[in-house]
Amino acid sequence: MLDDTAVFHSSADANEFQVGYCTNVHSGADLLATRANLEKYALAVKQQVSPDGPMAVGLWLSAQAAEDLLRHELTEAFADWLGEVGLVPFTLNGFPYGDFHADIVKHAVYQPDWTDIRRRRYTENLIQIMDRLLAPGAEGSISTLPLAWGSPPPEDSQWVEFADGLRRIASRLKQLEQETGRLIYVCIEPEPGCVLQRGEDVIRFFEDRLLADGDEHAVRRYLRVCHDICHGAVMFEDQGQVLQRYQDAGIQIGKVQISSAIVLRLDALPHQQRESALEQLRGFSEDRYLHQTLVRHSADESPVFFEDLPAALDQASDPSQWCGEWRVHHHVPIYLDRFGALETSQKDILVCLELLKRSGQVRHVEVETYSWEILPRSLRRAGLADCIAEELLWLREHF
């Protein structure tokens, strides 16, 4: 079993947080690639961030990697190796099921969804692995997708399947804690364009579906929220308001992902500079991931949703559309507040961090900039391990 000492102490108070980076930044969807990436990158990050002690990491294990561990009974050996090298997994990313670094991912990242038994089996495998990786007495979190992609809207039968699958997970986690004392919770991660894309969607799903039938205590204890700051920013959600709404609804936040979106405030630029700003933004269009984009033309209007950045840029071929505020789901380095004409949603990170320090109710914090490979070279000033370390050191300074 692993040492549970990789805890970050907030400089502002006595609250303890486990802080790491998510290894879904690394390509490779089988167990051999997972371990090779940890050896090559995570240990290099550790040398800069925590050379004299253990370092927490948020592990991404694809469905194939999880099956490899369990089928070949390698979990204990993997746990022993992690302990030997000083890496402490405290959370798992159970959102991407397959190869998250394939040439084209786009909508495939939302498959299988929560109507598909493969999604539940994958999550159950992660629970089994998490239980074996954690130190005695430590609690673990596993993030998962927000049910499915949102188009077309789910039929009622699908809503029933969503809720049934997650309630089964809650029952499994309740049984685990009763038998072993181990607390693990699965955290639903709202994302733009998905069935659950805002905090209010999550609350409605809990109230209308998860809590409408079954064990309320189990649902509230073992099913929580993974709050991705970038996702909330893209949806123009106020960080304080959405966190308060979860609290008022009795829904716990199990994990916070520290991530930053691209922001373009066209109205803040002289009109003659807006075309070049949009051209800079065009450099972030790429083929691997969806980059959901919301454009709010004025403060009193609802944002317009575009499934991917190219669709938003196409409508901007008309100069009359060179206005408003654009927010793009493209994870960029959290230590940047702007680059060129583009800004980031770093202010949302700082607001959320302050709220976390005050509340003390969330222990698991994970930097999730998975997009280093596809960023423009101008934003990759060093090697991957150096970039990840710079993010963690920035977070340490501000948290």
Secondary structure, 3 states (H helix, E strand, C coil): CCCCCCCEECCCCCCEEEEEEEHHHCCCCCHHHHHHHHHHHHHHHHHHHCCCCCEEEEEECCHHHHHHHHHCCCHHHHHHHHHHHCEEEEEEECCCCCCCCCCCCHHHHHCCCCCCHHHHHHHHHHHHHHHHHCCCCCCEEEEECCCCECCCCCCHHHHHHHHHHHHHHHHHHHHHHHHHCCCEEEEECCCCCECCCCHHHHHHHHHHHHCCCCCHHHHHHHEEEEEEHHHHHHCCCCHHHHHHHHHHCCCCEEEEEECEEEEEEHHHCCHHHHHHHHHHHHCCCCCCCCCCEEEECCCCCCCEEECCHHHHHHHCCCHHHCCCEEEEEEEECCCCCEECCEEECHHHHHHHHHHHHHHCCCCEEEECCCCHHHCCHHHCCCCHHHHHHHHHHHHHHHC
